[in-house]
């Protein structure tokens, strides 16, 4: 791949994360990821049309970008304490489901009513539950950089998976989000330790699910690897210890299951060998 193309996808989120996390701490990461994704899409393809324009002329990939930016905005508001009580998880679920609905608006025009209800309904619930599961997982994770490293790796594997689904653009965009988290971890070199909060679950979990479903609907990713990868955050949420405790023990207990599922997903997505190749 052309190194210039790689830089266009990686530099904007890295620069945004280094700047905003250095200034604002972890509260700046969701905004940095949203800005970096928007800039990466503009440099790699074209600047996404404004939401009011997409409402009349929908584009799935552009809505994917705006949906991810919207989830980042929800997480930022949650970081700032703007959602009292249970309003935060409710808003997280609604934002995730809404982003999926907008992403599939154009495709739904070609579906029957039952097909649209199935794909949008089940997909929206999947995105909402994934965001909530990641929110719960991060709430019980240790206050260290390990969860951030894990989410960086998780989204990087997502990028590889959707690329195997024959969508290099989606892979680069998902990789841009992963790069933002990785850059945020890198700020620990000159400032106090970086950790993720429960509020980050909205945009990280939502991004994970949205890009996998985009790989299916907007690319050629098969359902089997996509569903296998979608389950990864749920194992993180279910299998981790009730208390974070020691980071080493938490990692040994929590990390194997989600990454085993991602490995299976990648294996399932690998193209079959051509028996006629020489």
Number of C-alpha atoms within 10 A of each C-alpha: 5 6 7 10 13 15 14 18 28 23 17 23 33 23 16 24 33 22 18 19 26 19 12 10 19 23 21 22 28 32 24 27 29 27 20 27 29 24 24 27 23 15 15 17 10 12 13 18 15 11 15 9 11 17 14 9 11 19 19 20 19 22 25 23 24 22 27 30 24 22 31 29 18 26 30 22 16 23 19 11 12 13 16 8 9 8 12 21 23 13 18 28 23 16 26 32 25 19 25 31 22 23 26 24 19 18 15 17 10 10 12 10 10 9 12 18 13 12 18 21 14 14 20 24 18 23 31 28 23 29 32 28 23 27 25 22 24 22 18 17 28 20 19 14 19 20 20 22 17 17 20 22 18 20 24 21 23 29 28 19 30 31 21 20 25 16 20 15 18 26 25 25 26 28 24 32 32 29 27 30 29 23 20 33 24 18 18 15 9 8 12 10 16 21 20 25 23 19 29 26 26 36 32 29 28 32 29 28 29 30 28 29 27 23 26 21 17 20 19 16 23 19 17 14 24 26 17 18 26 24 17 23 28 20 19 23 23 13 16 20 16 11 10 16 13 10 16 12 12 19 18 11 14 20 18 14 19 22 20 14 20 23 17 14 24 21 12 18 22 12 10 7 7 7 6 5 5 4
